[in-house]
Each structure stands twice: as structure tokens, then as C-alpha cells.
């Protein structure tokens, strides 16, 4: 490293030559080249993804230090630098665009350089003196982009799931279950094909949504188990070249403790490095959840539609004015936002599937795209569910009178008459009711098809809308 005279730059060298690096920068020459090569989106690596990479570097530094592969003082300095980044420092130093060199080498070297230069400072040396602490020879000892990046995707996704999505999904389920209990005695008209159907309980509509989300939580948890199998230790092509014999097991144990997950080495490191199937599996489970979240969001908007010309069976909490020109208008903005995010998650899933299919031989070079899309999907959907729960689901109220009026006025009540007067008679009653405006009860009595006592028993809305288990009890 050569310091320029009277300037704020340092000179760094790599295999391609020399470049000036801002003296304040903790990134180095390879990061600078990536910044110049990829001014694409302005999107920088997600903090969770940075943390995942740094956690790997911390674990590998500890393992390589304990195994005698790198000097103990350098191991300790790298670990301390990693802890500082994990505590929130130097975040502005991770600067490589999401769309970058295949496999993620640019971002990987960005991480290596930042930790190397901070370790140098901690050892009382100057940034850029890579002869003492090298991004490649020390921070990256026994590693390759090819095994670090797929491991970082696994770690980042697991952390995001545990920190963001799983808690938010659980809270949404709890909120829906609470509303199910609150609205259990309210009868409303069911609707199929957006047409009148037999009566249902409003509470059961909410309970159904809670069950749908509970099923998705189980699916995503199962899919995430694949993320716990690591190819770290495979080095460049899965053979473990330049790694200590104990390194693979040691680093998996260390990472397990760092993120509190039961991680383990893959039975075949080459396979774990080549296949993106675990990420496609988790992303697919996320897409599945997103699709049902869209359905639930649409249901909430329909049931709240109005207030004068729509269903208005429920009231979603008004959280902001809904129009720049129409006073007093409130829109279902939380449900609308949820749908937009879900569409983005579905789009990310499609891109992940395409990227996962684009591997060749010993490597998939589309991993930066997979990393960003998968972790971002988890985090934005988790944040969305958290906001939807606190700003919408928990504050929903029911319009009891409107629900009952629709239930009592539904022509679909004639369905309950089928066993007693037959399908054709029931259809004729429904047709006459629609044409004349007479009630079903009046027409049945006028035609002498049933007695008033029989009708009262058959057209009992409470009984008709009860779920099977409730009828048994």
C-alpha cells in the first residue's frame, strides 16, 4: 500500500493494476471496480444479507483461528470487525449494486475488504496493508464465493423468516382468530360466484382465513428446513480444496450457535453448491402464501365496500383520507397495499425460478438475483402482514344489521327447502320471489307446500349457518 502525498486517497493493487481508493473507505480496489462496472439499479445489498455474509466470516475466522490456519491475532481482529458490522457500523461501506458479477463475487469481496481494512485498524495498522491482513488470504481463507454466497442466502433467509415473517404471520393468525370469536354469532349471506349463497357465520369467515394462514405457516416452516443444510466448506467446486479437514463441521457448529438454528454440512457439498432448489422451495411457499393473502385482501375490500352502494358488512379501520378531491372518503389502503406487495412477491418468485434453472456445471451464476429476491420477499411480506394486522385486522368492526338483512333477503335460503319440497318446486319459489318481491315464506305458504311451523324450523338462520361441529355439540 502506497500513500499518495498530500491527498485523501490511498493506492491499492490487485492482479489488474493500481487504483486510488478514498482514504475513508473500508472497501478496497475490487469493490471499486465493481462499483464502476455495475451502475445499474442503485439497489444496495439488503442489511440482512450483509449480516448473513458477515456471520459466515465471523464463524470462519473463529474456525480457522482455532485450527491454526490463520494467526490468532488476525482471527480475533476479523471477529471483532465482524461484530462491529453486526452491531450496525460501517453499513455505508457495502456498496455493490444488486445486479453485479455472477455468483456474487463482487459483493463477497466487498465484505472481505471491509472486514480486512477494519481488522487492520484494530491491529494498529493502515487500511490497505493487505500483506498483514488480506481480504483473500485471511478473511477468505478456505472459502470461495461459490460456497459462501449460497450459504449466505440460506442464513439470510432463515434469519429473515425467524425475525420478520414467522412472528408477523403468527400475529395475523391470532388477530383473525380473535375476530372469529367476536363475530361468531353474526349471520351473513354467503356468496359464491359473487352471487347469493346460503347463510354463513361472519366469525367462521374469519376463522377460515386464520386456518388458511396457519396452513401456510406450516408449509413455509417445512420448506425452510432445506435451508439448514450447508455447502460451506466445499470451496471452489465442492471438493473442499484448501480447507482444513475439520473446517466443514466446525464452521457449521459455530454458525448454528450464532443464529440459533440446527445447521449441518450437506452430505454432498458439490450438490449443495450447485442446486438452488431449497431457495425455489421456500420462494414457492412464499408465493403460495401471497396468493391467499391477495384473496383475503380482496374479501376484506368487498365486505367493506360502500358505505352506501356496497356490501358494508364490516368496517375496516380508516387510517388516512382516501381522496384528494372527495371529502370524507376512506379507502381500504392496508388491504390494497397488501395486494401490491403480494404481487411483487409473486414476481420475485418467477425470477427466482428462472435464475435457479440457469446454472451450468459446477456453479449457478445467478445467485445475487436469488439472494435479493428471496430475502426481500420474506421481509416485505413479513412487514406487510405486521402492518395489516395492527392497522387493519385488529380494528375491524361488524355491521350486524346489514349482515342480517342480507342473510334474510337471500334467495339462496331456498336451498334449505330442497329436501322438503323438491328442487323444481324450490326453483319455482325462488323465481317467483325474484319476479314479485314476495318473500320465500309467503310464496311457500301460498302454494301450500309447507306449514308455517315447518318453515320456521327449516329457515332457522342460526341453525343453517352453524358449522358441522357446532351442530354436533
C-alpha positions in Angstrom: 0.0 0.0 0.0 1.4 3.4 -1.0 0.0 6.6 0.5 -0.3 9.5 -2.0 1.3 12.7 -0.9 -1.0 15.5 0.3 -4.2 13.7 -0.7 -7.1 11.8 0.8 -6.5 8.7 -1.2 -4.6 5.5 -0.8 -3.2 3.3 -3.6 -4.3 -0.3 -3.7 -3.1 -3.0 -6.1 -4.8 -6.1 -7.4 -4.0 -8.5 -10.3 -5.2 -5.9 -12.8 -3.1 -2.9 -11.6 -3.4 0.0 -9.2 -6.2 2.3 -8.3 -6.9 5.2 -5.9 -9.2 4.4 -3.1 -10.7 7.1 -0.8 -8.8 7.0 2.5 -12.0 7.0 4.4 -13.3 3.9 2.6 -13.2 0.5 4.2 -13.9 -1.2 0.9 -11.0 -1.8 -1.5 -9.9 -2.0 -5.1 -12.1 -4.9 -6.1 -15.2 -3.2 -4.7 -14.2 0.0 -6.6 -14.0 -1.9 -9.9 -17.5 -3.4 -9.2 -19.0 0.0 -8.5 -17.6 1.2 -11.8 -18.8 -1.8 -13.7 -22.3 -2.1 -12.3 -24.1 1.3 -12.0 -27.3 -0.5 -12.7 -30.2 0.0 -10.2 -28.9 1.9 -7.2 -30.1 -1.0 -5.1 -27.6 -2.0 -2.5 -27.3 -5.3 -0.6 -30.1 -5.9 2.0 -28.8 -5.4 5.6 -30.0 -9.0 6.4 -27.9 -10.3 3.5 -24.9 -8.3 4.7 -25.3 -9.7 8.2 -25.5 -13.2 6.8 -22.2 -12.8 4.9 -20.6 -11.2 8.0 -21.8 -14.0 10.2 -20.1 -16.5 7.9 -16.9 -14.5 8.0 -17.1 -14.4 11.8 -17.6 -18.2 12.0 -14.9 -19.0 9.5 -12.4 -16.7 11.2 -13.0 -18.4 14.5 -12.7 -21.8 13.0 -9.6 -21.0 11.0 -8.0 -19.4 14.0 -8.8 -22.4 16.3 -7.5 -24.8 13.6 -4.3 -22.8 13.2 -5.0 -21.9 9.6 -4.6 -18.1 10.2 -2.7 -16.3 13.1 -4.7 -16.0 16.3 -4.4 -12.2 16.4 -5.7 -11.8 12.9 -8.6 -14.2 13.6 -9.5 -12.1 16.7 -9.3 -8.9 14.7 -11.6 -10.2 12.0 -14.1 -11.4 14.6 -14.1 -8.0 16.3 -14.6 -6.2 12.9 -17.4 -8.6 12.1 -19.1 -7.9 15.5 -18.9 -4.2 14.8 -20.6 -4.6 11.5 -23.3 -6.8 13.1 -23.8 -4.0 15.6 -24.6 -1.6 12.8 -21.3 0.1 12.0 -19.8 0.6 8.5 -23.1 -0.1 6.8 -22.4 2.6 4.2 -19.4 0.6 3.0 -21.4 -2.2 1.4 -21.9 -0.5 -1.9 -22.1 -3.0 -4.8 -25.2 -3.0 -6.9 -27.6 -5.9 -6.6 -27.1 -6.7 -10.3 -23.4 -7.5 -10.4 -20.9 -10.1 -11.4 -22.3 -13.6 -11.5 -22.3 -15.7 -8.4 -21.8 -12.7 -6.2 -18.0 -12.3 -6.2 -18.2 -8.5 -6.2 -20.3 -8.4 -3.0 -18.3 -11.1 -1.5 -15.1 -9.2 -2.0 -16.8 -6.1 -0.7 -17.4 -7.9 2.6 -13.9 -9.3 2.6 -12.3 -5.9 2.1 -14.3 -4.1 4.7 -13.5 -6.7 7.3 -9.9 -6.8 6.3 -9.4 -3.0 6.5 -11.2 -2.7 9.8 -9.2 -5.5 11.2 -6.0 -3.7 10.1 -7.2 -0.6 12.0 -7.9 -2.7 15.1 -4.4 -4.0 14.9 -3.0 -0.5 14.7 -2.1 -0.7 11.0 -3.2 1.2 7.9 -6.1 0.3 5.7 -4.9 -1.3 2.5 -1.9 -3.1 4.1 -3.1 -6.5 2.8 0.2 -8.1 3.4 -0.7 -8.2 7.1 -4.5 -8.8 6.8 -5.6 -9.9 3.4 -9.2 -10.0 2.1 -8.3 -13.2 0.2 -5.7 -14.9 2.3 -7.1 -14.3 5.7 -10.7 -13.2 5.7 -11.5 -15.6 2.9 -9.2 -18.4 4.0 -10.6 -21.8 2.9 -13.6 -20.2 1.2 -14.9 -19.3 -2.2 -17.7 -17.2 -3.5 -19.1 -20.4 -4.7 -19.8 -21.8 -1.3 -20.1 -18.6 0.7 -22.9 -17.0 -1.3 -25.3 -19.9 -1.3 -24.7 -20.3 2.4 -25.3 -16.6 2.9 -28.6 -16.9 1.1 -29.6 -19.7 3.5 -28.5 -17.8 6.6 -30.2 -14.6 5.4 -33.4 -16.3 4.6 -33.5 -18.2 7.9 -32.8 -15.0 9.9 -35.5 -13.1 7.9 -38.1 -15.8 8.5 -37.5 -16.0 12.2 -37.2 -12.3 12.7 -39.9 -11.0 10.3 -42.2 -13.4 8.7 -43.0 -16.0 11.3 -43.9 -13.6 14.1 -46.0 -11.4 11.7 -47.8 -14.4 10.3 -48.5 -15.7 13.8 -49.8 -12.4 14.9 -52.1 -12.2 11.9 -53.5 -15.6 12.7 -54.1 -14.6 16.3 -55.9 -11.4 15.2 -58.2 -13.3 12.8 -58.9 -15.9 15.5 -59.9 -13.2 17.9 -62.2 -11.6 15.4 -63.7 -15.1 14.7 -64.7 -15.3 18.4 -66.0 -11.8 18.4 -68.2 -12.2 15.3 -69.2 -15.9 15.9 -72.9 -15.1 16.5 -73.4 -12.8 13.4 -75.1 -14.4 10.5 -74.5 -13.1 7.0 -75.2 -14.2 3.4 -72.6 -16.4 1.9 -71.6 -15.7 -1.7 -70.4 -17.9 -4.5 -69.6 -16.6 -8.0 -70.3 -13.2 -6.3 -74.0 -14.3 -6.2 -76.2 -15.0 -3.2 -75.4 -18.3 -1.4 -76.6 -20.0 1.8 -76.0 -18.2 5.2 -72.7 -18.4 7.0 -71.4 -17.0 10.2 -69.2 -13.9 9.9 -67.0 -15.4 12.6 -66.4 -18.5 10.5 -65.3 -16.4 7.6 -62.5 -15.0 9.8 -61.8 -18.4 11.2 -61.3 -19.8 7.7 -58.8 -17.1 6.9 -56.9 -17.9 10.1 -56.8 -21.6 9.2 -55.6 -20.7 5.7 -52.7 -18.7 7.1 -51.9 -21.4 9.7 -51.5 -23.9 6.9 -49.2 -21.6 5.1 -47.1 -21.1 8.2 -46.6 -24.9 8.4 -45.7 -25.1 4.7 -43.1 -22.4 5.0 -41.6 -23.9 8.1 -41.2 -27.2 6.4 -39.7 -25.6 3.3 -37.2 -23.7 5.5 -35.7 -26.9 6.8 -33.9 -27.3 3.5 -32.0 -24.1 4.2 -30.3 -25.6 7.2 -28.1 -27.9 5.1 -24.9 -26.0 4.2 -22.5 -26.4 1.3 -20.0 -24.2 3.2 -16.6 -26.0 3.1 -16.9 -27.0 -0.5 -14.6 -24.2 -1.5 -14.5 -23.5 -5.3 -16.2 -26.6 -6.8 -17.4 -28.7 -3.9 -14.1 -30.6 -3.3 -13.1 -28.7 -0.2 -9.8 -27.6 -1.7 -7.6 -25.5 0.6 -9.8 -26.2 3.7 -8.8 -27.9 6.9 -10.3 -31.5 7.4 -12.2 -30.3 10.5 -13.3 -27.0 9.0 -16.6 -28.0 7.5 -18.1 -29.5 10.7 -16.5 -26.8 12.9 -17.9 -23.8 10.9 -21.4 -25.4 10.7 -21.4 -25.8 14.5 -20.3 -22.2 15.0 -23.0 -20.8 12.6 -25.6 -22.9 14.4 -24.8 -21.2 17.6 -24.6 -17.7 16.0 -28.2 -17.9 14.6 -29.7 -20.5 16.9 -30.6 -22.9 14.1 -29.7 -26.6 13.7 -27.4 -26.2 10.8 -25.3 -29.1 9.4 -23.0 -29.8 6.5 -24.6 -31.2 3.3 -24.0 -34.9 2.7 -22.6 -33.9 -0.7 -21.0 -30.4 -0.8 -20.9 -30.2 -4.6 -24.7 -30.8 -4.8 -25.4 -28.2 -2.2 -23.4 -25.6 -4.1 -25.0 -26.3 -7.5 -28.7 -26.7 -6.8 -30.8 -23.7 -6.0 -33.8 -26.0 -5.2 -34.0 -25.0 -1.5 -34.5 -21.4 -2.4 -37.1 -22.2 -5.0 -38.9 -24.3 -2.5 -39.1 -21.5 0.1 -39.9 -18.9 -2.5 -42.7 -21.1 -3.8 -44.1 -21.4 -0.4 -44.0 -17.7 -0.1 -45.8 -17.3 -3.4 -48.5 -19.7 -2.2 -49.0 -17.5 0.9 -49.0 -14.3 -1.1 -51.7 -15.7 -3.4 -54.0 -16.4 -0.5 -53.2 -13.0 1.1 -54.4 -11.4 -2.1 -57.6 -13.4 -1.8 -58.1 -12.3 1.8 -57.4 -8.7 1.0 -59.9 -8.8 -1.9 -62.5 -10.3 0.5 -61.9 -7.5 3.1 -62.3 -4.8 0.4 -65.5 -6.4 -0.9 -67.1 -6.8 2.5 -66.2 -3.2 3.4 -67.3 -1.8 0.1 -69.7 1.2 0.2 -70.6 2.8 2.5 -73.9 3.4 0.7 -73.5 1.5 -2.5 -71.6 -1.6 -1.5 -71.9 -4.5 0.9 -70.6 -2.7 4.0 -70.9 -5.9 6.2 -67.7 -4.9 8.0 -65.8 -1.7 8.7 -62.1 -1.6 8.2 -60.3 1.0 10.3 -60.0 4.3 8.4 -56.3 5.1 8.7 -56.0 8.1 6.3 -58.1 10.2 4.0 -58.9 8.4 0.8 -59.3 11.0 -1.8 -57.6 14.3 -2.9 -61.0 15.6 -4.2 -63.8 13.7 -2.4 -64.2 14.8 1.2 -65.0 12.1 3.8 -63.8 9.2 1.7 -61.8 6.5 3.3 -60.2 3.7 1.3 -59.1 0.1 2.3 -55.5 1.1 1.9 -53.9 -1.6 4.1 -55.6 -4.3 2.0 -54.6 -2.5 -1.2 -51.0 -2.3 -0.1 -51.0 -5.9 0.9 -52.1 -6.9 -2.6 -49.4 -4.9 -4.2 -46.7 -6.4 -2.1 -48.0 -9.9 -2.8 -47.9 -9.3 -6.5 -44.2 -8.3 -6.1 -43.5 -11.5 -4.1 -45.1 -13.5 -6.9 -42.9 -11.7 -9.5 -39.8 -12.3 -7.4 -40.7 -16.0 -7.2 -40.9 -16.2 -11.0 -37.5 -14.6 -11.3 -36.0 -16.9 -8.7 -37.3 -20.0 -10.6 -35.7 -18.7 -13.8 -32.4 -17.9 -12.1 -32.3 -21.3 -10.4 -32.6 -23.0 -13.7 -29.7 -21.1 -15.2 -26.8 -22.9 -13.5 -24.2 -24.6 -15.6 -21.8 -27.4 -14.4 -20.3 -26.6 -11.0 -21.9 -23.2 -10.4 -25.1 -21.1 -10.7 -24.0 -17.5 -11.5 -27.5 -16.0 -10.9 -27.2 -16.2 -7.1 -27.1 -12.4 -6.5 -30.6 -12.2 -8.0 -31.8 -15.1 -5.9 -30.3 -13.6 -2.8 -32.0 -10.3 -3.2 -35.4 -11.5 -4.3 -35.8 -14.3 -1.7 -34.7 -12.3 1.3 -36.6 -9.2 0.1 -39.7 -11.3 -0.4 -39.6 -12.6 3.1 -39.0 -9.2 4.7 -41.6 -7.2 2.7 -44.3 -9.9 3.2 -43.5 -10.1 6.9 -43.6 -6.3 7.3 -46.8 -6.2 5.3 -48.6 -8.7 7.5 -47.4 -6.9 10.6 -48.8 -3.6 9.3 -52.0 -5.3 8.1 -52.6 -6.8 11.5 -52.0 -3.7 13.6 -53.5 -1.2 11.2 -56.4 -3.2 9.9 -57.3 -6.7 11.2 -57.3 -5.8 14.9 -59.6 -2.9 14.4 -62.3 -4.5 12.2 -65.9 -4.0 13.3 -69.0 -5.7 12.1 -72.3 -4.2 10.8 -74.7 -6.7 12.4 -77.9 -5.2 10.9 -76.5 -5.2 7.4 -75.2 -8.8 7.7 -78.6 -10.0 8.9 -80.6 -8.1 6.3 -78.6 -9.7 3.5 -78.9 -13.2 5.1 -82.7 -12.9 5.5 -83.1 -11.5 2.0 -81.0 -14.0 0.1 -82.8 -16.2 -2.4 -80.3 -18.9 -1.6 -82.3 -19.6 1.6 -84.5 -21.7 -0.8 -81.7 -24.3 -0.7 -82.9 -25.4 2.7 -86.3 -26.2 1.2 -85.0 -28.7 -1.3 -85.3 -31.8 1.0 -88.9 -30.8 1.9 -90.5 -29.5 -1.4 -88.0 -30.7 -4.0 -85.6 -28.9 -6.3 -88.0 -27.9 -9.0 -90.6 -26.5 -6.6 -87.8 -24.7 -4.8 -86.6 -23.2 -8.0 -90.1 -22.0 -8.9 -90.4 -20.4 -5.5 -87.1 -18.6 -5.9 -88.1 -17.4 -9.4 -91.4 -16.0 -8.2 -89.8 -14.3 -5.3 -87.3 -12.6 -7.6 -90.1 -11.5 -10.0 -92.7 -10.4 -7.5 -90.6 -9.3 -4.5 -92.6 -11.6 -2.2 -90.7 -13.4 0.5 -89.9 -17.1 0.2 -92.0 -17.8 3.3 -95.1 -16.1 1.8 -94.8 -18.0 -1.5 -94.3 -21.4 0.1 -97.4 -20.8 2.3 -99.5 -19.5 -0.6 -98.7 -22.6 -2.6 -99.4 -24.9 0.4 -96.0 -26.5 0.1 -95.3 -26.4 3.9 -96.8 -25.3 7.1 -95.7 -22.1 8.9 -94.3 -24.3 11.8 -92.3 -26.3 9.3 -91.0 -23.2 7.6 -89.9 -21.6 10.9 -87.9 -24.7 11.7 -86.3 -25.1 8.2 -85.5 -21.5 7.7 -83.8 -21.0 11.0 -80.7 -18.9 10.1 -78.8 -19.8 13.2 -79.2 -23.5 12.6 -78.5 -23.1 8.8 -75.2 -21.2 9.3 -73.8 -23.3 12.1 -70.7 -25.3 11.3 -71.0 -29.1 11.5 -69.1 -29.4 14.8 -71.3 -26.8 16.3 -74.4 -28.8 15.3 -73.0 -32.0 16.8 -72.2 -30.2 20.1 
